[in-house]
Amino acid sequence: MARKRLTAAEKAALEAEKMAKKAPDVSNETEQVTEKVPAKDKKVKVEEVNGEVVAEFTQQLSIFNQFIYNAKEADSTLIVENLGYGDIYVSDKPDIRIGDEEHRLLFKEQKAFKAKKLFLTSASQPVASIIEIK
């Protein structure tokens, strides 16, 4: 019997359940503790990005090669859009793999990152657009 492949959302839900089971019960405590999360770990939604466009870049990707984009400005948001036919795999970490659905961008999809570097790869030759907003 074949195992069902989990989506990124299903994996995140399972991970959240595991973390909830491990977390101590603090429901009766009155002190509130806040933890500062580094900017690169935050999920950024494209719809919520506001600011000035600092740079625009368009690149046709090579087959099975990694393309690295370095941000022009510090603390900027990078928006990647797949303009060509074929899947793009994009991440702010260098160990990106073709076929990883969590990092996949289909035709006309967009994804935003709060990062200094982006790593893109593809199994075809789609065109990627990167917009840098500060």
N, C-alpha and C positions, 0 to 999 in steps of 0.2 A: 504494500500500500504506500503510495507516494505521500510525503509530508507536505502540508500546505506551507507555502512561503509567506512569511509575515510581512506586512507593510511597515513602513517607518512609524506610522501612528500606532500600530498594534505593538511594535517593539517598545515604543516609548511608554505606552500604557502598562505593559508588563514590568518594565523597569521601575515605573512609579509605584506599582503595587509592591514590588520587592523592597523598595526604599521605605515605604510606609510601614511594612512589617518590622523592619529593623529599627525604625525611629522610636525613641523612648516616648512615653506618654507624658506630655507636659500640659495637659488640658486644664489642670487646676493651678498652674502658676500664673502670676499676674505680670511678671516682667516680660517685656517684649524685646526680642533680640533681632537685630537686622544684620544681614551679612552683605557686604559689598561684593558684587559680582563683576569681574573684569569685563570690559567692553567687548572684547573679542568673543566671549562666550555667550553673549546675549543674542537672542534670535531677533532679527530685524525684519519687519514686514515692509514690502515695497510701498504699500499704500500710506504708511505712516512716515515715510522719508520726506523731510522738508529741507530746503536750503538752496544754495547757489550751485549751479553746475560748474565744477572746476575743470574737468577734462572729459572728453568723449573719445572712445577708441573702438575701432572695428577691426576684426582679424578673422581670416579664414583659417581654421585649425587644420593641422596636418593629421594624417592617419596614424594612430597609436603613438603620438608624440605628446609630451607635456609642454604646455605653454604657461609661462609664469608672467603675471602682470603685477608690477610694483606701483603702488599708489603714489601719486604726485604730491599729495598733501597728507600730513599726519592727522589722525582723528577724523578721517572722512568715511563716508559710506559708499560702498561700491555696489552698483546694480548691474547684474549680468543678464542679458537677454539672448535667447537662441533665435537667430534670424534665418538660419538655414535648415534644410531638411537633414535630419539625423540628430541623434542625441548628443548633448554636451554633458560632461561630468565636471562639476566645479566644486571646489572646497577652499577653505583658508588654511588647510593643512596639506603638506606635500605628498602624503601617501594615498593619493586618489586612484581608484581602480575603475576600469570600464565594467559596467554591469551593476555597480552599486546604486541601487534605486534611491537611496537617501540623498545622493548628490546629483541625480539626473535632472536635466532640463530638457523638456520636449520642445518642439517647434512653437515659437511665440511665447514661451514661458519666461518668467523673470524671477530672480532671486536676489535679495539684498544681503550684504555682508558688512560688518564693522571690522575691517581688517586692513593691514598694510600690504599684504600680498595675497594674490589669488592664483590657484593652480587649476588649469583647465586641460581636459583631454577628451578625445573622441575616437570612435572607431570608423568614422566617416570624415567628411570635410565640410561641416556646417560653418556658418559665419556666426561669430559671437560679437555682441556689442557690450561694451563696458562703459558705464557712466559713473563718474566720480562726483559726489555731492558733499559739500561741506556746509 
